[in-house]
Amino acid sequence: MSSTPSTDALCVTTIRTLAMDAIEKANSGHPGAPMGLAPAAYALWTRVMNHNPKNPAWLDRDRFVLSGGHGSMLLYGLLHLSGYGVSLEDLKNFRQLGSKTPGHPEFGHTPGVETTTGPLGQGIANAVGMAMAERHLAARFNRPGFDLVNHFTYVMCGDGDLMEGVACEAMSLAGHQKLGRLICIYDANDISIEGSTEIAFTENVAGRMEAMGWHTLTVTDGNDLDAITKALETAKTITDKPSLIVLKTRIAFGSPNKEGSADAHGAPLGAEEVRLTKKAYGWPEDADFHVPQEVYAHFADLQAKMQKKEDAWLELFRRYAAAHRDMANLWLDAMSGFLVDGWDKEIPYFTPGEKIATRAASGKVLNAIAAKVPALMGGSADLAPSNKTFLNGEAEFQAESPEGRNIRFGVREHAMGAIMAGMFLHNGIRPYGATFLVFADYMRPAIRVASLMRLPLIYVFTHDSIAVGEDGPTHQPVEHLASLRAIPNLTVFRPADANETAVGWKVAMRSNSSPTALILSRQGLPVLHTDNKRGRPERGAYILEDADGTPDIVLIASGSEVHLAVEARRILLERGIQARVVSMPSWELFEKDTDEYRKRILPSALKKRLVIEAGIAMGWHKYAGDEGDIISIETFGASGPDKEVLRHFGFFVENVVNRAVILARK
């Protein structure tokens, strides 16, 4: 069947009323945005966007991101009608525990949801990452006559999204990169939770976006399907700029008493207002979750057409594989995400005794891995020379060289984190991103959502302690290790030397369900003798040096402080005190190991324990125990040469020895 004006109107009203009914039944949710955006979403999903409900993972599908995740019922209604495996019963269980339709869309939980959204602005940055991935993969894999990668990324956002700094960061980079296949529909309904946007947001959004290198269009009537479709089709023809469509809508369109009101943003309309709104739509007033059969039939027809589009792409890939066998194999490797045999064979082994900062060792390891894993791609927030994250011999990813693997994120930490997530979610890219540890705070919301989504991203955080020195307390991370360790499903790995750093990279690359934060030193650290049978760094903690017989005390440390423990053990031995040194680069890995292994490394009978870490003590009490002690820093740092700063705060061998002697002889 073909679409008619009456069919279109039925479909749009169905999307609106499903949202109203689900939110009313849940007595929770945000009806206003779905009601206002229903026409634009319908036009995009049925007239413009290429996707296949029968295979949500079709590699060349157009991507859709609902950045304003509070409008989730708009997306769930579309998924249900389109045939993505979201049933009417699922809509009736909106926001209920265990349902497929949680309050905000969650990647991996609901079929057809491309990314987890809710924290405003991050969805836009995810979409920028998806568009960057599309651009890079097209440059790598497309060949004359074979446009294997040929799709668009669409994102819907609202006023709140564009108020967030992360959106501005990401959209600025998108304009610089000239991402012509990125199209944003901006729901300009002029309403936020507190009321009219006039109270806080009066800028010329289109002017701002044009200044950042975006192409802009305006649709003055958010209900005009033909005008919306025309704007989308026009945006697709702009190849050298991302496009923003300013769409003027009315929040809660059709509600007699709440249209245009902030009251409709984040609360159900109320049973009587739902009835009145349905009456205004010409809809059965007492029919909840009503979907006319004509609507289902129309979407079924569209589903069949979309299957034919994927079938045509599969035939294209078959011919591509026959003509370009090697490239097809590389494509399959990239899309599968599997590590090929020998990916880690070139990782260097560092000779004990040599001195090298773990950030420098990380750079060598990264380059060795990148030579074997073409999907590895990333960069730094304007700190690559310091983070040591540049891929040698590889081009920069720029508008003129999209095949490049070195990304210049600029000073945009939050956007970097969210863009990395979008690149991975797109598929085919294994992203990494870097900055100083102290600036992890700027990207924490993106790290949190990536951890929630179980994305194996790699964060490289250098300059990991007060040893930063002269830059002073603004640049000296103190609480940041504890802060990162507090995020569920994030693996924090702080290596003590170059070889532990190599292990950290192996852990990160082998992960398939959690991100990894590598915490690296600015200062040079001696390479340790770690060739022993008492455990391995990849298990999170291991015995680096042990006592002859039962230890009198256990010294536990991470990172650069492990070297203090090693030297202190030698002096303690001279004083007749037997010490075990445990290097603990990762709490998370240690906790995942067996109970037997944990008890072997830290037996409960060994109660005299001294923890040493140049950060706050929070969390370490678990390992120090009731009879242990912790050398930590519970204030901000200070400006001065690194060794003087460390000594000032107690991080020197004599202090470790004295504290250990006191503890051991209690």
C-alpha positions in Angstrom: 0.0 0.0 0.0 1.1 3.6 -0.5 0.9 6.4 2.0 -2.0 8.8 1.7 -2.6 12.1 3.7 -5.2 10.3 5.8 -2.8 7.4 6.5 0.0 9.8 7.4 -2.4 11.6 9.8 -3.5 8.3 11.4 0.1 7.3 11.9 1.2 10.6 13.5 -1.8 10.6 15.8 -1.1 7.0 16.8 2.4 7.9 17.8 1.1 10.8 19.9 -1.6 8.8 21.6 0.6 5.8 22.4 2.9 8.2 24.1 0.1 9.8 26.1 -1.4 6.5 27.1 1.9 4.9 28.2 2.8 7.8 30.3 -0.6 8.1 31.8 -0.6 4.4 32.7 2.9 4.6 34.2 1.9 7.9 36.0 5.4 9.0 35.0 7.1 10.4 32.0 7.4 13.3 29.5 4.5 13.5 27.0 5.2 17.0 25.6 8.1 16.3 23.3 6.7 13.1 21.7 3.5 14.9 21.0 5.3 17.8 19.4 7.8 15.8 17.5 5.6 13.0 16.2 5.3 14.4 12.7 9.0 14.9 12.3 9.9 11.5 13.6 7.3 9.9 11.4 8.6 11.7 8.3 12.2 10.7 9.1 11.5 7.1 9.9 9.1 6.4 7.0 10.1 8.8 4.2 13.9 9.4 4.6 15.8 7.0 6.9 17.1 3.6 5.7 16.8 1.0 8.4 15.6 -2.6 8.7 13.4 -3.6 11.7 14.1 -7.3 10.8 17.8 -6.7 11.4 18.5 -3.7 13.7 22.3 -4.4 13.3 22.3 -3.9 9.5 25.8 -2.4 9.1 24.8 0.2 6.5 21.7 1.4 8.2 21.1 5.1 8.9 21.7 5.8 12.6 19.1 7.6 14.7 19.8 9.2 18.1 17.1 10.7 20.4 19.4 13.0 22.3 16.5 14.2 24.5 16.1 10.8 26.0 13.3 11.9 28.2 11.1 11.8 25.1 11.6 8.0 25.0 8.0 7.1 24.3 8.4 8.8 20.9 11.1 6.2 20.1 9.3 3.3 21.7 6.2 4.0 19.7 8.2 4.1 16.4 10.0 0.9 17.3 6.7 -0.8 18.0 4.9 0.3 14.9 8.0 -0.4 12.7 8.3 -4.0 13.9 11.4 -3.9 16.0 10.2 -6.5 18.6 8.7 -3.9 21.0 5.2 -5.1 21.6 2.1 -3.2 22.6 2.4 -4.9 26.0 5.9 -3.5 26.3 4.5 0.0 25.8 1.9 -0.7 28.5 4.8 -1.5 30.8 6.6 1.7 30.2 8.9 2.7 33.0 8.2 -0.5 34.9 10.9 -2.7 36.5 12.4 -5.1 34.0 10.4 -3.8 31.0 11.8 -3.2 27.5 10.7 0.4 27.8 12.7 2.1 30.6 12.3 5.7 31.4 15.2 6.7 29.1 16.4 4.6 26.1 19.1 2.1 27.0 21.5 0.6 24.5 21.5 -3.2 24.5 18.2 -3.3 26.4 15.7 -2.4 23.7 16.0 -3.5 20.0 16.6 -0.5 17.8 18.0 1.8 20.4 21.4 3.0 19.1 22.7 4.6 22.3 21.7 5.3 25.9 20.5 8.9 26.3 19.1 11.0 29.0 21.9 13.3 30.2 21.2 16.1 27.8 23.8 16.9 25.1 25.6 13.6 25.2 23.4 12.1 22.5 24.4 14.8 20.1 28.1 14.0 20.9 27.3 10.3 20.4 25.9 11.2 17.0 29.0 13.1 16.0 31.0 10.1 16.9 28.8 7.9 14.7 29.2 10.3 11.8 33.0 10.4 12.3 33.1 6.6 12.2 31.0 6.6 9.0 33.3 9.1 7.4 36.5 7.1 8.4 35.1 3.7 7.4 33.9 5.0 4.0 37.4 6.4 3.3 39.0 3.1 4.3 36.7 0.6 2.6 34.7 2.2 -0.2 36.0 1.5 -3.7 34.9 2.8 -7.2 31.5 1.2 -7.8 31.3 -0.1 -4.2 29.9 2.3 -1.7 30.0 -0.2 1.1 29.6 2.6 3.7 26.9 4.9 2.6 24.6 6.1 5.3 23.6 9.1 7.4 23.4 9.9 11.1 20.3 11.6 12.4 19.9 13.1 15.8 16.9 14.8 17.4 17.6 17.3 20.1 15.8 20.0 22.1 16.6 23.4 23.7 18.0 21.7 26.8 20.5 19.6 24.7 21.8 22.8 23.1 22.2 24.5 26.4 24.7 21.9 27.5 28.3 22.5 27.0 29.0 19.1 25.7 26.7 19.7 22.7 28.6 22.9 21.8 31.9 21.1 22.1 30.8 18.2 19.8 29.0 20.4 17.3 32.0 22.6 17.0 34.2 19.7 16.1 31.5 18.3 13.7 31.6 21.7 11.9 35.4 21.6 11.7 35.3 18.1 10.4 32.7 19.0 7.8 30.5 16.0 8.6 28.0 16.3 5.8 26.2 13.1 6.7 25.2 14.3 10.1 21.8 15.9 10.3 20.3 17.3 13.5 16.6 18.0 14.0 16.3 20.7 16.6 12.9 20.7 18.4 12.6 24.5 19.0 9.5 24.4 21.2 10.9 27.2 23.5 10.0 25.3 26.6 12.1 23.7 29.4 11.2 22.3 32.8 11.2 25.8 34.5 9.1 27.4 31.8 9.8 29.5 28.7 13.3 29.3 27.4 13.2 33.1 27.4 14.3 32.9 31.1 17.7 31.5 30.3 18.2 30.8 26.6 17.8 33.6 24.1 20.7 33.1 21.7 20.4 32.8 17.9 20.9 29.1 17.7 21.0 29.0 13.9 23.6 31.9 13.9 25.7 30.1 16.4 25.6 26.9 14.3 26.5 28.7 11.1 29.4 30.2 12.9 30.6 26.7 13.8 30.4 25.6 10.1 26.9 24.1 10.0 24.3 24.4 7.3 21.0 25.5 8.8 17.4 25.3 7.6 14.1 26.3 9.3 10.7 24.6 9.2 8.2 27.0 10.8 5.4 24.4 11.1 6.3 21.3 13.0 3.2 19.5 11.7 4.0 20.0 8.0 5.2 16.6 6.8 6.1 17.7 3.3 8.1 20.7 4.6 9.9 18.5 7.1 10.6 15.9 4.4 11.9 18.5 2.0 14.2 20.0 4.6 15.6 16.5 5.4 16.2 15.8 1.7 17.8 19.1 1.2 20.1 18.5 4.2 21.2 15.2 2.6 22.5 17.1 -0.5 24.9 19.2 1.6 28.1 17.2 1.6 30.6 19.6 3.1 28.7 20.7 6.3 26.6 19.0 8.9 23.0 20.3 8.9 20.7 21.7 11.6 17.0 21.8 10.9 15.4 24.3 13.2 11.9 22.8 13.7 9.3 25.0 15.3 6.9 22.8 17.3 4.4 23.1 20.0 5.0 21.0 23.1 2.0 18.7 23.8 0.5 19.6 20.5 -3.3 19.2 20.5 -3.8 19.3 24.3 -6.5 21.8 24.9 -5.1 23.0 28.2 -1.5 22.1 28.2 -0.2 22.7 24.7 2.7 25.1 24.8 3.0 24.8 28.6 5.9 23.6 30.7 3.4 21.5 32.6 3.5 19.0 29.8 7.2 18.6 29.8 7.8 16.1 32.6 4.4 14.9 34.0 1.4 12.9 32.6 -1.4 15.0 31.1 -4.0 13.6 33.5 -6.9 11.3 32.5 -9.3 14.1 31.7 -6.7 16.0 29.6 -5.9 12.8 27.7 -9.6 12.4 27.0 -9.9 15.9 25.8 -6.8 15.7 23.7 -8.0 12.5 21.9 -11.3 14.3 21.3 -9.4 17.2 19.7 -7.5 14.6 17.5 -10.8 13.0 16.5 -9.6 9.8 18.2 -11.7 7.3 20.2 -11.8 9.0 23.6 -11.9 5.8 25.8 -9.7 3.6 23.7 -6.3 3.2 25.3 -3.3 2.1 23.2 -5.4 2.2 20.1 -3.6 1.4 16.8 -5.8 1.3 13.7 -5.1 -1.7 11.5 -4.4 0.7 8.6 -1.4 2.0 10.6 0.0 -1.5 11.2 -0.5 -2.3 7.5 1.3 0.8 6.4 4.3 0.1 8.6 4.4 -3.5 7.5 4.6 -2.3 3.9 7.5 0.0 4.8 9.2 -2.9 6.6 9.2 -5.0 3.5 10.7 -2.1 1.5 13.5 -1.8 4.1 14.3 -5.5 3.9 14.8 -5.0 0.1 17.3 -2.2 0.8 19.4 -4.5 3.1 19.1 -7.3 0.5 20.6 -4.9 -2.1 23.4 -4.0 0.2 24.2 -7.7 0.9 24.4 -8.3 -2.8 26.7 -5.3 -3.1 28.9 -6.8 -0.3 29.0 -10.1 -2.1 30.3 -8.5 -5.2 32.7 -6.4 -3.2 34.1 -9.5 -1.5 34.7 -11.1 -4.8 36.5 -8.0 -6.2 38.4 -7.0 -3.1 38.9 -10.1 -1.0 41.6 -8.7 1.3 39.6 -5.5 2.0 36.5 -7.6 2.7 38.4 -9.7 5.3 39.6 -6.5 7.0 36.0 -5.3 7.0 34.8 -8.4 8.7 37.6 -8.2 11.3 36.7 -4.6 12.0 33.0 -5.2 12.2 33.3 -8.3 14.4 35.6 -6.6 16.9 37.6 -9.8 17.3 41.4 -9.5 17.9 43.3 -11.4 15.2 46.0 -13.8 16.0 49.3 -12.0 16.7 47.7 -8.7 17.6 50.0 -8.4 20.6 53.2 -9.9 19.3 55.0 -6.6 18.8 54.3 -5.2 22.2 57.7 -4.4 23.6 59.3 -5.9 26.7 61.0 -3.3 28.8 64.3 -4.3 30.4 64.4 -4.2 34.3 66.5 -1.3 35.5 65.8 1.1 32.6 63.8 4.2 33.6 60.8 5.3 31.6 57.6 7.2 32.4 54.5 4.9 32.1 53.0 7.5 29.7 56.0 7.0 27.4 55.8 3.3 27.7 52.1 3.5 26.9 52.9 5.4 23.7 55.3 2.6 22.6 52.7 -0.1 23.4 49.9 1.8 21.7 51.9 2.1 18.5 52.8 -1.6 18.6 49.2 -2.6 19.0 47.9 -0.1 16.4 50.2 -1.6 13.8 48.3 -4.9 14.1 44.8 -3.6 14.9 43.7 -1.2 12.1 40.4 -0.5 13.9 42.3 1.1 16.8 41.8 4.9 16.4 41.8 7.8 18.7 43.6 10.9 20.0 43.8 13.4 22.8 42.2 16.5 24.1 45.0 18.7 22.7 47.6 16.9 24.8 49.0 14.2 22.4 52.6 15.2 22.9 52.2 14.9 26.7 49.8 11.9 26.6 52.0 10.1 24.1 48.9 9.0 22.1 49.9 9.9 18.5 50.0 7.0 16.1 53.3 7.3 14.3 53.2 7.0 10.5 49.4 7.5 10.5 47.6 10.5 9.0 45.3 12.8 11.0 41.6 12.3 10.8 40.5 15.5 9.1 38.0 16.6 6.6 40.6 16.3 3.9 42.1 13.0 5.2 39.2 11.0 6.7 41.2 7.8 6.4 43.5 9.1 9.2 43.5 7.4 12.6 44.8 10.3 14.7 41.9 12.4 16.0 42.5 15.9 17.1 39.7 16.3 19.6 40.8 19.8 20.7 40.3 20.9 24.3 36.9 19.1 24.5 37.2 16.4 27.1 33.5 15.8 27.6 32.8 15.7 23.9 35.8 13.4 23.4 34.3 10.9 25.9 30.9 10.9 24.3 32.2 10.9 20.7 34.3 7.8 21.6 31.1 6.1 22.7 29.4 7.0 19.4 32.3 5.7 17.3 32.2 2.4 19.1 28.4 2.1 18.9 28.6 2.8 15.2 30.7 -0.4 14.9 34.1 -0.9 13.1 36.1 1.4 15.4 38.0 0.7 18.6 38.4 4.2 20.1 40.8 5.5 22.7 41.0 9.1 24.1 43.5 10.8 26.4 43.9 13.8 28.7 45.5 14.5 32.1 44.0 12.6 35.0 42.8 15.8 36.7 40.6 16.5 33.7 38.9 13.2 33.9 36.3 15.2 35.8 35.4 17.1 32.6 34.4 13.9 30.9 33.1 11.9 33.9 29.4 11.9 32.6 30.5 10.3 29.4 32.6 7.7 31.2 29.7 6.9 33.4 27.3 6.3 30.5 29.9 4.3 28.6 30.3 2.1 31.7 26.5 1.7 31.9 26.5 0.7 28.2 29.3 -1.8 28.8 31.4 -0.3 26.0 35.1 -1.3 25.9 36.5 2.2 25.4 40.1 3.0 26.4 40.8 6.2 28.4 44.5 7.2 28.7 44.9 9.5 31.8 48.5 10.7 32.3 50.1 13.0 34.9 48.6 10.9 37.6 49.5 12.4 40.9 51.0 15.3 42.8 54.3 14.4 41.0 53.0 16.7 38.3 54.9 19.2 40.4 55.2 22.9 39.3 51.8 23.1 37.7 50.4 23.0 41.2 47.1 21.8 42.8 44.9 22.8 39.9 46.7 20.1 37.8 47.5 17.6 40.5 44.8 14.8 40.8 44.1 13.8 44.4 40.5 12.5 44.5 40.4 11.3 41.0 41.4 7.7 41.4 38.8 7.2 44.1 36.2 9.0 41.9 36.9 6.7 38.9 37.0 3.6 41.0 33.5 4.5 42.2 32.0 4.1 38.7 30.5 0.6 38.3 31.9 -1.5 35.5 34.9 0.8 34.9 38.3 -1.0 35.1 40.9 1.4 36.6 44.5 0.3 36.0 47.4 2.2 37.5 50.6 0.4 36.5 53.9 0.6 38.5 56.2 0.4 35.5 56.5 0.0 31.8 55.8 -3.7 31.7 52.7 -3.3 33.9 51.7 -0.7 31.5 51.9 -3.2 28.6 49.7 -5.5 30.7 47.2 -2.7 31.2 46.9 -2.2 27.5 46.4 -5.9 27.0 43.6 -5.9 29.6 42.0 -2.9 27.9 42.1 -4.5 24.4 40.8 -7.9 25.6 37.8 -6.3 27.3 34.5 -6.6 25.5 32.1 -5.4 28.2 33.7 -2.6 30.2 35.8 0.5 29.6 39.3 0.8 30.9 41.1 3.8 32.4 44.9 3.6 32.2 46.4 5.9 34.9 50.0 6.8 33.9 52.9 8.7 35.3 54.5 11.9 34.1 57.8 11.1 35.8 60.2 8.3 34.8 60.0 5.1 36.8 62.5 2.2 36.9 61.3 -1.0 35.2 60.8 -3.6 37.9 61.8 -7.3 38.1 58.4 -8.8 37.8 59.3 -12.3 36.5 57.9 -14.3 39.3 55.4 -17.0 40.0 53.5 -15.2 42.7 50.8 -13.7 40.5 50.3 -11.5 37.5 49.4 -7.8 37.1 46.4 -8.7 34.9 44.8 -10.3 38.0 44.7 -6.8 39.6 47.2 -7.4 42.4 50.2 -9.7 42.8 53.2 -10.3 45.1 56.1 -8.3 43.6 58.6 -9.1 46.4 58.0 -11.4 49.3 59.4 -12.2 52.8 61.4 -15.2 53.8 58.8 -17.0 55.7 55.7 -15.2 57.2 55.7 -11.5 56.6 55.7 -9.1 59.5 53.9 -6.5 57.3 52.4 -6.2 53.9 53.2 -3.1 51.8 50.4 -2.4 49.3 50.8 0.2 46.6 49.8 1.2 43.1 51.7 3.1 40.4 54.8 5.1 41.2 54.3 4.4 44.9 55.2 0.7 44.4 58.8 1.8 44.0 58.7 3.4 47.5 57.4 0.1 48.8 60.2 -1.9 47.1 62.9 0.4 48.5 61.3 0.4 52.0 61.2 -3.4 52.0 65.0 -3.5 51.5 65.6 -1.1 54.5 63.1 -2.9 56.6 64.9 -6.2 56.1 68.1 -4.5 57.3 66.1 -3.7 60.5 64.9 -7.2 61.0 61.4 -6.7 59.6 60.1 -9.0 56.9 57.8 -7.3 54.4 55.8 -8.5 51.5 55.3 -6.0 48.6 52.0 -6.2 46.7 51.5 -4.2 43.6 47.8 -3.5 43.1 47.3 -1.8 39.7 43.5 -2.6 39.6 41.0 -3.1 42.4 38.4 -4.1 39.9 40.4 -7.0 38.4 41.5 -8.1 41.8 37.9 -8.3 43.0 36.8 -10.3 39.9 39.5 -13.0 40.6 38.9 -16.0 42.7 38.5 -15.9 46.5 41.4 -18.3 46.7 43.7 -16.0 44.7 42.8 -12.9 46.8 43.5 -14.8 50.0 46.8 -15.9 48.7 47.9 -12.4 47.9 46.4 -10.8 51.1 45.8 -13.6 53.7 43.4 -12.6 56.4 46.1 -13.6 59.0 48.4 -10.9 57.7 46.8 -7.9 59.5 49.7 -5.5 59.5 49.2 -3.7 56.2 50.5 -0.4 55.0 48.9 1.1 51.9 50.8 3.8 49.9 49.1 5.8 47.2 49.4 9.5 46.3 45.7 10.2 46.4 42.9 10.2 49.0 42.5 7.1 51.1 38.9 6.6 50.3 38.3 2.9 49.5 41.7 1.6 50.6 40.5 0.8 54.1 39.1 -2.4 52.7 42.6 -3.6 51.9 44.3 -2.0 54.8 42.0 -3.7 57.3 41.3 -2.7 60.9 44.9 -3.0 62.0 46.4 -1.4 58.9 47.5 2.1 58.0 47.4 4.3 54.8 49.9 6.9 53.6 47.7 9.1 51.5 47.0 12.8 50.7 43.8 14.2 52.1 44.2 17.8 50.9 45.1 19.5 47.6 48.6 19.4 46.3 51.1 22.3 46.0 53.3 23.9 43.4 56.9 23.0 43.4 59.5 20.6 41.9 57.9 17.1 41.9 60.4 15.4 44.3 59.9 18.3 46.8 56.2 18.1 46.6 56.1 14.4 47.1 58.4 14.7 50.1 56.3 17.5 51.5 53.3 15.2 51.6 55.1 12.2 53.0 55.8 10.2 49.9 59.5 9.4 50.5 61.2 6.1 51.5 62.1 7.1 55.1 58.5 8.0 55.9 57.3 4.7 54.5 59.9 2.8 56.5 59.1 4.7 59.8 55.3 4.2 59.4 55.9 0.5 58.6 58.2 0.0 61.6 55.6 1.6 63.9 52.9 -0.6 62.4 54.9 -3.8 62.5 55.9 -3.4 66.1 52.5 -2.5 67.5 
